[in-house]
Amino acid sequence: MSDRQPAAAAAESVEGSGDMVSAFEGPDDGDGDDSPPVTASSSQPDPESLKEAIESLGPEERETIEFLIRSRVLKT
């Protein structure tokens, strides 16, 4: 049995895979191109998704959004 710490052994096993992120590195540490993280305010909505949302939920209005949030909270 190895005398290494389990966390160190786990980090070494993950280190070889480019698709996995170690629990010991930050969310952007594995990003090789140093691109800034995408946020909801910086991304453009998909036009088809936006159209479908408006058709099913109605136009985006603050009162409607607040009602939906309250109704979801009260149901749980």
Secondary structure as the mmCIF struct_conf table of DSSP 4:
data_model
#
loop_
_struct_conf.conf_type_id
_struct_conf.id
_struct_conf.beg_label_comp_id
_struct_conf.beg_label_asym_id
_struct_conf.beg_label_seq_id
_struct_conf.end_label_comp_id
_struct_conf.end_label_asym_id
_struct_conf.end_label_seq_id
BEND BEND1 ARG A 4 ARG A 4
HELX_RH_AL_P HELX_RH_AL_P1 PRO A 6 GLU A 15
TURN_TY1_P TURN_TY1_P1 GLY A 16 GLY A 16
BEND BEND2 GLY A 18 ASP A 19
TURN_TY1_P TURN_TY1_P2 ALA A 23 PHE A 24
BEND BEND3 GLU A 25 GLU A 25
TURN_TY1_P TURN_TY1_P3 PRO A 27 GLY A 30
TURN_TY1_P TURN_TY1_P4 GLY A 32 ASP A 33
HELX_LH_PP_P HELX_LH_PP_P1 SER A 35 VAL A 38
TURN_TY1_P TURN_TY1_P5 ALA A 40 SER A 42
BEND BEND4 SER A 43 SER A 43
HELX_LH_PP_P HELX_LH_PP_P2 GLN A 44 ASP A 46
HELX_RH_AL_P HELX_RH_AL_P2 PRO A 47 LEU A 57
BEND BEND5 PRO A 59 PRO A 59
HELX_RH_AL_P HELX_RH_AL_P3 ARG A 62 LYS A 75
#
